[in-house]
Amino acid sequence: MKDDIKEILFSEKKLKRRIAELGAELTKDYAGKKLVLIGVLKGCFMFLADLSRNIDLECEIRFLTASSYGFSSVTSGRVNIDRDIDFDVEGRDVIIIEDILDSGITMTALRAFVAKHKPSSLKICTMLDKPDRRQLPITADYTGFICPNEFVVGFGLDYGERYRNLPYVASLKPEVYS
């Protein structure tokens, strides 16, 4: 598995430090409020786990599954959201937690999907932002790192359901996914 790695972009230490900073920022920005964190599975699980432990507020943690990639390295352009929201977000402060904001296709669909349930506020927090690949005009409210235009894996990010367990974020050798 490690032979498929081209370069480590964000080390485990760097990820932990930045996630702690994001947690402190969210704690400050939402002081006195109860947050609903909606994680976008599957890629967000490591980021959301670490982030939630760094937020010193009451948080409800929920999940949605959405994808426009499947087993490919490029978006299909079609977003699949696995089910409707089965929890109450109306009038609540909601933050969508994502592993990577890439083309913007999935996040644009997810934001509209959650917004129709009338939260009092709706923000986006992403571990990685890859603005060079954006196809739709969407930005995150909270960003861990700006990511180079590389195919990345690790810390929850996958290629064909592999590499999620790496404790860092790395670029994958092109011959692996080409």
N, C-alpha and C positions, 0 to 999 in steps of 0.2 A: 504494500500500500504506500509506504513512504517513498518508494522508488518512483512513484507517479507524480511526486511533488516537484514543481519547478522551483518555487521560492516561498519561504514563510514571509507573509506580508505583515501580519499582526500576531505577535507572540502571545502566549498565555498570560504573561505578566502585564503586557500592554493592554490586553483585553480586560483583565480584572481591574486595572487602574481606571480605565475609561468608563467601565460599567459602574464603578463606585461613584465616579463624578456625575454620571447621568442620574443615578439613584438620588444623590444629594440634591441635584437640580430639580428633579421631580418632587422631592420632599418639600423643598422650599416653595416651588410654584403652586403646589396643591395643599399647602398647610391648612389644616382644619377640615379637609374634605376627605371623602371616602371614594377611592378610585375603583374603577372597573378596568382591569387590564385584560385585553382580548388578544391572546397570542394566536398568530397565524401558523398553524402546523404545516409541515413538521419542522421546518427549519428553525423556528424561534425557540425551541424548548430549552436549549442551553442558555441563550441570552436572557430569556424571560426568567428562568430560575435564578440566575445570578442577579439580574436587575431587581427582581422583586425582593430579594434578601437585602438589597441596599436602599430600599424605599422605607422610610420610617413613618409610615402611615397605614391606616387600615386599607387593605386592598382585597377586592374580590378578583379572582383569577379565573378566566374562562377561555375557551378555545374555539376557533373556527378553522376549517380546512379549506384552503383555496389554492388553486394552481393554474398556471397557464403554460407550464413547461413539461410536465410528465417526465418521461425518461430522456428528454432531449436537452441540448445545451442552448437552444434558442426558444423563445416564446412561440406558442401556437397562435397567439392573438385572441384565443377564447379562454375565458375565465370560468373555472368550475368551482362553485361554492357548494360544499357537500350537504348543507342543510340550513334551515332558517334558524335565527337566534331563538333559543328556548329559555332565555333568561331576560329579566327586565333591565333595560338600559334607559328607558324614558326618564328624562329629567336628571340623569346622572352624568358624572364626569368620566368619560371613556377615553382610554388611550389604546390604540391599536399597536401591538408590538410585532415587529417584522424583523426577519433576519437580514434581508437585503432589499433595498429599493433600487430596482434595475430599470426595466422598460417603463414602469409606472402603470402598466395595464392591469395587473392584479390589484395593486393598491387603490387605483381609481375606482375599480368595481367594488372593492371591499368598503372603501369609505362611503360610497353611495348606498351600499347595502346596509351598513350600520346606521347611517344618517337617517334613513327612512323610519327608524325606530325612535327618533326624537330624543337623543341624549342632550343634556344641557350644554355640554362641550364635547368636542371630538378632536383628538390630536393623534398624530402619528409619531412613533418612536422607532427608529430603525438602527440596527447595529452597524450596517454598512450602507452607504449611499454611493451609487455608481451613476452620476449625472451624465456622463458621456454616452450612456445607452438609452437615455430617456426618450420615449416615444410620445408620452402624454405629459402635459404640464402639471406636475404634482411635486410637492416638496414635503420633506419630513419636518416636523416641529422640533424634534430631538434626534440628533445623529451621533452615533459613536465615532465613525471614521468615514472619510471620503475614500472610496475604493478605486484603484486604477482599473482600466478597462481590460481586466484579465478574468478568466474563468476561475472562480474561487470555490474552495471547499474547506470543510473543517468547522469546528465549533457549531455544529448543527447543520451547516450547509453541505449539500450532497451532490453527487453525480451518480445517477442510477441507484440511489439509496445507499451508496457507499461513502465513506470518508467523514460522516457526521461526527464520529467519535474522536476525531483529532482535537487536541486541546488548544489549537491555534487556527488561524485562517491563513491559507496558502493558495498560491496559484497552482493550477494543475497543468502538467505538460500537455501541449496541444495534441500530441499523438494519442493521448489517452481518450480524448473526447471527439476527435475529428472523424 
